[in-house]
């Protein structure tokens, strides 16, 4: 693990970025900056990207204190969404708050069968800050998006697949299907 909490390696021509500060893999300012820089480097090289999490979950931190670090979550999500190379996220465990917003920004999402995704900011009186209010309705429709954003309910992977929130199920958060998908999208 590096000091910023991001692991990076090239595998089968795909840049694999690992959120490596378990158990929650919080998207700290340092990690957000490292991700933005790694995405820019992958774009320059024309290398597709897979983002995964180390430990029990992809990213499940719900920050209680305002984070004014740069880049902010919206900047990170914009960098992912506007990346000229495909970005695929491999989700497992609990995916909440900033981690769920990061997942929405990717071109494709694969989830482990036991994964649960929640936009739980509302349960703390917070608003999503990474673009979920724009991206979520595009994926699941406005009615379902409103239910998620106002209710904070955790959605199991099978339900997320049925509604279009994820693009596929990857047993055991296996990396191989994510690598194949990123390569196919590239």
PAZAPA-4460 file (N, C-alpha, C; in steps of 0.05 Angstrom, whole numbers, plus 32768, in hexadecimal, padded with zeros to 4 digits):
% residues 186
    n_x    n_y    n_z   ca_x   ca_y   ca_z    c_x    c_y    c_z   seq   type   mol
   8011   7FE8   8000   8000   8000   8000   8012   8019   8000     1      X     A
   8009   802D   7FF2   8018   8046   7FF2   800D   8058   8007     2      X     A
   801B   806E   800C   8013   8080   8022   7FF8   808D   801D     3      X     A
   7FF0   808F   8004   7FD6   809C   7FFE   7FBF   8088   7FFE     4      X     A
   7FC4   806E   8001   7FAF   805A   8003   7FA7   804E   7FE8     5      X     A
   7FB7   8053   7FD3   7FB0   8049   7FB8   7FC6   8036   7FAF     6      X     A
   7FBE   801D   7FA8   7FD0   800B   7F9B   7FCC   800C   7F7D     7      X     A
   7FE0   8008   7F6D   7FDE   800A   7F51   7FF0   7FF5   7F44     8      X     A
   7FE5   7FE7   7F30   7FF5   7FD3   7F21   7FE9   7FD0   7F05     9      X     A
   7FFA   7FC8   7EF3   7FF1   7FC2   7ED8   7FED   7FA4   7ED5    10      X     A
   7FD5   7F9C   7ECD   7FCF   7F7F   7ECA   7FC0   7F7B   7EB0    11      X     A
   7FCB   7F6B   7E9E   7FBF   7F65   7E84   7FB8   7F7E   7E75    12      X     A
   7FC9   7F93   7E76   7FC5   7FAB   7E68   7FB0   7FBE   7E74    13      X     A
   7FA7   7FB8   7E8D   7F94   7FC8   7E9B   7FA1   7FD3   7EB4    14      X     A
   7F9C   7FED   7EBA   7FA6   7FF9   7ED3   7F93   7FF1   7EE9    15      X     A
   7F9C   7FE2   7EFD   7F8B   7FDA   7F14   7F92   7FEC   7F2B    16      X     A
   7F7F   7FFC   7F33   7F82   800E   7F4A   7F73   8002   7F62    17      X     A
   7F81   8000   7F78   7F75   7FF3   7F90   7F73   8007   7FA7    18      X     A
   7F5A   800C   7FB0   7F56   801C   7FC8   7F61   800A   7FDF    19      X     A
   7F76   8013   7FEC   7F84   8001   7FFE   7F87   800D   801A    20      X     A
   7F71   8015   8026   7F71   801C   8042   7F59   8010   8050    21      X     A
   7F59   7FF5   8051   7F42   7FE8   805E   7F41   7FEF   807C    22      X     A
   7F2B   7FEC   8089   7F14   7FDD   807F   7F00   7FED   806E    23      X     A
   7F00   8008   8070   7EEC   8017   8061   7EF5   8024   8047    24      X     A
   7F0F   8025   8043   7F1A   8031   802A   7F0E   804D   8026    25      X     A
   7F11   805D   803A   7F06   8079   8039   7F13   8088   8022    26      X     A
   7F04   8097   8014   7F0E   80A8   7FFE   7F18   80C2   8009    27      X     A
   7F2F   80C1   8016   7F3B   80D9   8022   7F45   80EB   800C    28      X     A
   7F4D   8104   8013   7F57   8117   7FFF   7F70   810B   7FF2    29      X     A
   7F81   80FE   8001   7F9A   80F2   7FF6   7F93   80DC   7FE2    30      X     A
   7F80   80CB   7FE9   7F78   80B6   7FD7   7F6A   80C1   7FBE    31      X     A
   7F59   80D5   7FC1   7F4C   80E1   7FAA   7F61   80EC   7F97    32      X     A
   7F75   80FA   7FA2   7F8A   8106   7F91   7F99   80F0   7F83    33      X     A
   7FA0   80DB   7F91   7FAF   80C5   7F84   7F9F   80B8   7F6E    34      X     A
   7F85   80B5   7F72   7F73   80AA   7F5E   7F72   80BC   7F45    35      X     A
   7F6F   80D6   7F49   7F6D   80E8   7F32   7F88   80E7   7F22    36      X     A
   7F9E   80E7   7F30   7FB8   80E6   7F23   7FBB   80CB   7F14    37      X     A
   7FB3   80B5   7F20   7FB6   809B   7F13   7FA3   8099   7EFA    38      X     A
   7F8C   80A5   7EFC   7F79   80A5   7EE5   7F85   80B6   7ECE    39      X     A
   7F91   80CC   7ED5   7F9E   80DD   7EC0   7FB5   80CE   7EB3    40      X     A
   7FC5   80C0   7EC3   7FDB   80B0   7EB8   7FD1   809A   7EA5    41      X     A
   7FBB   808C   7EAE   7FB0   8077   7E9D   7FA5   8082   7E83    42      X     A
   7F99   809A   7E85   7F8E   80A6   7E6D   7FA4   80AD   7E59    43      X     A
   7FBA   80B8   7E63   7FD1   80BF   7E52   7FDC   80A6   7E45    44      X     A
   7FDC   808F   7E53   7FE7   8076   7E49   7FD2   8067   7E38    45      X     A
   7FB9   8070   7E39   7FA3   8062   7E2B   7F9C   8047   7E37    46      X     A
   7FA0   8045   7E51   7F9C   802C   7E60   7F82   802C   7E6F    47      X     A
   7F70   8019   7E69   7F57   8017   7E79   7F5D   8012   7E96    48      X     A
   7F4A   8018   7EA8   7F4E   8017   7EC4   7F38   8006   7ED2    49      X     A
   7F41   7FF7   7EE6   7F2F   7FE9   7EF8   7F35   7FF4   7F14    50      X     A
   7F20   7FFD   7F22   7F24   8005   7F3E   7F16   7FF1   7F50    51      X     A
   7F25   7FE8   7F64   7F1B   7FD4   7F77   7F22   7FDC   7F93    52      X     A
   7F17   7FCF   7FA7   7F1D   7FD5   7FC3   7F2A   7FBD   7FD0    53      X     A
   7F3C   7FC2   7FE2   7F49   7FAE   7FF2   7F39   7FAA   800C    54      X     A
   7F39   7F92   8017   7F2C   7F8D   8030   7F0F   7F85   802D    55      X     A
   7EFE   7F8A   8042   7EE3   7F80   8042   7ED0   7F8F   802F    56      X     A
   7ED7   7FA6   8025   7EC5   7FB4   8013   7ED3   7FC8   8001    57      X     A
   7EC5   7FD0   7FEC   7ED0   7FE3   7FD9   7ED6   7FFD   7FE7    58      X     A
   7EC2   800B   7FF0   7EC5   8024   7FFF   7EAA   8029   800D    59      X     A
   7EAB   802C   8028   7E92   802E   8037   7E93   8044   804C    60      X     A
   7EA4   8058   8048   7EA6   806D   805B   7E90   8082   8057    61      X     A
   7E84   808B   806C   7E72   80A2   806B   7E7E   80B7   807D    62      X     A
   7E8C   80CA   8071   7E9A   80DF   8081   7E87   80F0   8091    63      X     A
   7E8C   80F2   80AB   7E7B   8103   80BC   7E83   8120   80BC    64      X     A
   7E9D   8125   80B7   7EA7   8140   80B7   7EAB   8149   809A    65      X     A
   7EA6   8162   8094   7EAA   816C   8079   7EC7   8168   8070    66      X     A
   7ECB   815F   8058   7EE6   815B   804D   7EEA   8170   8038    67      X     A
   7EFB   8184   803E   7F00   819A   802B   7F1A   8196   801B    68      X     A
   7F24   817D   801C   7F3D   8177   800D   7F39   8179   7FEF    69      X     A
   7F4F   817B   7FE1   7F4E   817D   7FC4   7F5D   8166   7FB8    70      X     A
   7F53   8159   7FA4   7F3A   815D   7F97   7F23   8154   7FA8    71      X     A
   7F0B   815F   7FA4   7EF4   8156   7FB4   7EE8   813E   7FA6    72      X     A
   7ED4   8132   7FB2   7EC7   811A   7FA7   7EBB   8120   7F8B    73      X     A
   7EB0   8137   7F87   7EA4   813E   7F6D   7EBA   813F   7F57    74      X     A
   7ED2   814A   7F5E   7EE9   814A   7F4B   7EF1   812E   7F44    75      X     A
   7EF3   811C   7F58   7EFB   8101   7F53   7EE7   80F3   7F41    76      X     A
   7ECD   80F5   7F48   7EB8   80E8   7F38   7EB7   80F3   7F1B    77      X     A
   7EBC   810D   7F18   7EBD   8119   7EFD   7ED5   810E   7EED    78      X     A
   7EEC   810A   7EFB   7F04   80FF   7EED   7EFE   80E2   7EE4    79      X     A
   7EF0   80D3   7EF4   7EE8   80B7   7EED   7ED5   80B8   7ED6    80      X     A
   7EC0   80C8   7ED8   7EAA   80C8   7EC4   7EB5   80D3   7EA9    81      X     A
   7EC7   80E6   7EAA   7ED1   80F2   7E91   7EEB   80E5   7E87    82      X     A
   7EF3   80D0   7E93   7F0C   80C3   7E8A   7F09   80B9   7E6E    83      X     A
   7F1E   80BF   7E5D   7F1D   80B6   7E41   7F21   8097   7E3F    84      X     A
   7F2B   808B   7E54   7F2E   806E   7E55   7F18   8062   7E67    85      X     A
   7F0F   804A   7E61   7EF9   803F   7E72   7F03   803A   7E8E    86      X     A
   7EF1   8040   7EA1   7EF6   803A   7EBD   7EE0   8027   7EC7    87      X     A
   7EE8   8010   7ED1   7ED6   7FFC   7EDB   7EDB   7FFA   7EF9    88      X     A
   7EC6   7FF9   7F09   7ECA   7FF4   7F26   7EC0   7FD8   7F2D    89      X     A
   7ECF   7FCC   7F3F   7EC9   7FB1   7F49   7EC0   7FB4   7F66    90      X     A
   7EA6   7FB0   7F6B   7E9B   7FB6   7F85   7E97   7F9C   7F95    91      X     A
   7E9D   7F9E   7FAF   7E98   7F88   7FC2   7E92   7F94   7FDD    92      X     A
   7E86   7F84   7FEE   7E80   7F8D   8009   7E6C   7FA3   8009    93      X     A
   7E6E   7FB5   801C   7E5C   7FCC   801E   7E68   7FE3   800E    94      X     A
   7E58   7FEF   7FFD   7E61   8006   7FED   7E4E   801C   7FF3    95      X     A
   7E57   8031   8002   7E46   8046   800B   7E54   8061   8007    96      X     A
   7E43   8076   8008   7E4D   8092   8008   7E5F   8098   7FF1    97      X     A
   7E76   80A3   7FF6   7E89   80AB   7FE0   7E90   8093   7FCE    98      X     A
   7E93   807B   7FDA   7E99   8064   7FCA   7E83   805D   7FB5    99      X     A
   7E6A   8060   7FBE   7E54   805B   7FAB   7E54   8070   7F95   100      X     A
   7E5A   8089   7F9C   7E5B   809E   7F88   7E72   809A   7F74   101      X     A
   7E89   8091   7F7E   7E9F   808A   7F6C   7E96   8074   7F59   102      X     A
   7E88   8060   7F63   7E7F   804A   7F52   7E6D   8054   7F3C   103      X     A
   7E5B   8067   7F43   7E48   8072   7F2F   7E57   8080   7F18   104      X     A
   7E6D   808C   7F1E   7E7C   809B   7F0A   7E8A   808A   7EF5   105      X     A
   7E8F   8070   7EFC   7E9D   805E   7EEA   7E8C   8057   7ED2   106      X     A
   7E9A   804F   7EBD   7E8C   8046   7EA5   7E7C   802C   7EA9   107      X     A
   7E87   801B   7EBB   7E7A   8001   7EC0   7E80   7FF9   7EDD   108      X     A
   7E6D   7FE9   7EE8   7E6F   7FE0   7F04   7E69   7FC2   7F04   109      X     A
   7E7B   7FB3   7F11   7E77   7F97   7F17   7E76   7F93   7F35   110      X     A
   7E63   7F82   7F3E   7E60   7F7F   7F5B   7E61   7F62   7F63   111      X     A
   7E6D   7F5D   7F7A   7E6D   7F43   7F86   7E50   7F3D   7F8F   112      X     A
   7E47   7F24   7F8E   7E2B   7F1D   7F96   7E24   7F27   7FB2   113      X     A
   7E37   7F29   7FC4   7E31   7F32   7FE0   7E32   7F50   7FE3   114      X     A
   7E39   7F5E   7FCE   7E3C   7F7C   7FCF   7E21   7F89   7FD6   115      X     A
   7E22   7F9F   7FE5   7E0B   7FAF   7FEB   7E12   7FCC   7FE6   116      X     A
   7E03   7FDA   7FD6   7E08   7FF6   7FCF   7DF3   8008   7FDB   117      X     A
   7DFD   801D   7FE8   7DEA   8030   7FF5   7DF4   804D   7FF2   118      X     A
   7DE1   805E   7FED   7DE6   807A   7FEC   7DDB   8085   8007   119      X     A
   7DEA   807F   801C   7DE1   8083   8037   7DE7   809E   8043   120      X     A
   7DF0   80B1   8033   7DF7   80CB   803D   7DDF   80D7   804C   121      X     A
   7DC7   80D3   8041   7DAF   80DF   804C   7DAA   80D7   8069   122      X     A
   7DB3   80BE   8070   7DAF   80B5   808B   7DBF   80C5   80A0   123      X     A
   7DD3   80D4   8096   7DE3   80E5   80A7   7DDC   8103   80A3   124      X     A
   7DC7   8108   8093   7DC0   8123   808D   7DD2   8131   8079   125      X     A
   7DDF   8120   8068   7DF2   812B   8054   7DE6   8127   8038   126      X     A
   7DEF   8138   8026   7DE8   8135   800A   7DFF   8128   7FFB   127      X     A
   7DFA   8118   7FE7   7E10   810E   7FD6   7E1F   8125   7FCA   128      X     A
   7E39   8122   7FC8   7E49   8138   7FBE   7E5A   8131   7FA5   129      X     A
   7E57   8118   7F9B   7E67   8110   7F84   7E58   810D   7F6A   130      X     A
   7E3F   8116   7F69   7E30   8114   7F50   7E1B   80FE   7F50   131      X     A
   7E16   80F1   7F66   7E02   80DC   7F66   7DE6   80E5   7F5E   132      X     A
   7DDF   80FE   7F65   7DC5   8108   7F5E   7DC1   810B   7F40   133      X     A
   7DD7   810C   7F31   7DD6   810D   7F14   7DDA   80F2   7F07   134      X     A
   7DED   80E2   7F11   7DF4   80C9   7F04   7DE0   80B2   7F0B   135      X     A
   7DD7   80B1   7F24   7DC5   809C   7F2C   7DAB   809B   7F1C   136      X     A
   7D9D   80B2   7F17   7D85   80B1   7F07   7D8A   80A7   7EEA   137      X     A
   7DA1   80AC   7EDF   7DA8   80A3   7EC4   7DAA   8085   7EC3   138      X     A
   7DB2   8079   7EDA   7DB6   805C   7EDA   7D9C   804D   7EE2   139      X     A
   7D8E   8057   7EF5   7D77   8048   7F00   7D5C   8056   7EFD   140      X     A
   7D5C   806D   7EF1   7D43   807C   7EEE   7D3F   808F   7F06   141      X     A
   7D30   80A5   7F01   7D2D   80B9   7F16   7D1E   80AF   7F2F   142      X     A
   7D09   809F   7F2C   7CFA   8096   7F43   7D0B   8085   7F56   143      X     A
   7D19   8071   7F4B   7D2A   8060   7F5B   7D41   806F   7F67   144      X     A
   7D4C   8082   7F58   7D63   8092   7F62   7D5A   80A2   7F7A   145      X     A
   7D42   80AE   7F78   7D38   80BE   7F8F   7D34   80AC   7FA7   146      X     A
   7D2A   8094   7FA3   7D26   8081   7FBA   7D41   807B   7FC7   147      X     A
   7D56   8076   7FB6   7D70   8070   7FC2   7D7C   8088   7FD0   148      X     A
   7D7B   809F   7FC4   7D88   80B6   7FCF   7D7A   80C1   7FE8   149      X     A
   7D60   80BC   7FEA   7D51   80C6   8002   7D4E   80B0   8017   150      X     A
   7D51   8097   8010   7D4D   8082   8024   7D66   8076   802F   151      X     A
   7D7B   8076   8020   7D95   806B   802A   7D95   804D   802C   152      X     A
   7D82   803F   8020   7D81   8022   8021   7D98   8015   8012   153      X     A
   7DA3   7FFF   801E   7DB9   7FF0   8011   7DAC   7FDD   7FFD   154      X     A
   7DB6   7FDD   7FE5   7DAB   7FCC   7FCF   7DBE   7FB5   7FCB   155      X     A
   7DB4   7F9C   7FCC   7DC4   7F85   7FC6   7DCC   7F84   7FA9   156      X     A
   7DE2   7F76   7FA3   7DED   7F75   7F88   7DD9   7F6B   7F73   157      X     A
   7DCA   7F57   7F79   7DB7   7F4C   7F65   7DA2   7F61   7F5E   158      X     A
   7D98   7F6F   7F72   7D84   7F84   7F6D   7D91   7F9B   7F5D   159      X     A
   7DAA   7FA2   7F64   7DB9   7FB7   7F56   7DBC   7FB0   7F39   160      X     A
   7DC1   7F96   7F33   7DC4   7F8D   7F18   7DAA   7F8F   7F09   161      X     A
   7D94   7F87   7F15   7D7A   7F87   7F09   7D71   7FA4   7F01   162      X     A
   7D79   7FB7   7F11   7D70   7FD3   7F0C   7D84   7FE3   7EFB   163      X     A
   7D9C   7FD7   7EF5   7DAF   7FE5   7EE5   7DC4   7FF5   7EF4   164      X     A
   7DC4   7FF2   7F0E   7DD8   8000   7F1F   7DF4   7FF5   7F1B   165      X     A
   7DF6   7FDA   7F17   7E0F   7FCD   7F10   7E0B   7FBF   7EF6   166      X     A
   7E21   7FB9   7EE8   7E21   7FAE   7ECE   7E25   7F90   7ECE   167      X     A
   7E2D   7F84   7EE5   7E31   7F68   7EE6   7E38   7F5F   7F02   168      X     A
   7E37   7F45   7F06   7E3F   7F39   7F20   7E59   7F2A   7F1B   169      X     A
   7E6C   7F2E   7F2D   7E86   7F21   7F2C   7E8B   7F11   7F45   170      X     A
   7E88   7EF7   7F44   7E8A   7EE6   7F5B   7EA4   7EEA   7F6A   171      X     A
   7EA2   7EF0   7F84   7EB9   7EF3   7F95   7EC9   7F0C   7F8E   172      X     A
   7EBD   7F20   7F82   7ECB   7F38   7F79   7EE4   7F31   7F69   173      X     A
   7EE0   7F1D   7F57   7EF6   7F14   7F46   7EFF   7F2A   7F33   174      X     A
   7F19   7F2E   7F31   7F24   7F43   7F21   7F23   7F3D   7F03   175      X     A
   7F25   7F23   7EFB   7F26   7F1C   7EDF   7F0E   7F27   7ECF   176      X     A
   7EF5   7F24   7ED8   7EDF   7F30   7EC8   7EE1   7F4E   7EC5   177      X     A
   7EEB   7F5C   7ED9   7EEE   7F79   7ED8   7F03   7F80   7EC3   178      X     A
   7F19   7F71   7EC3   7F2E   7F75   7EAF   7F24   7F71   7E93   179      X     A
   7F14   7F5C   7E8F   7F09   7F56   7E75   7EF6   7F6C   7E6C   180      X     A
   7EE5   7F76   7E7E   7ED2   7F8B   7E78   7EE1   7FA5   7E71   181      X     A
   7EF5   7FAC   7E81   7F04   7FC5   7E7C   7F12   7FC3   7E61   182      X     A
   7F1D   7FAB   7E5A   7F2A   7FA8   7E40   7F15   7FAA   7E29   183      X     A
   7EFE   7F9E   7E2D   7EE9   7F9F   7E18   7EDF   7FBB   7E14   184      X     A
   7EDE   7FCB   7E29   7ED4   7FE6   7E27   7EE9   7FF9   7E1B   185      X     A
   7F03   7FF1   7E1D   7F19   8001   7E13   7F1A   8000   7DF6   186      X     A
***
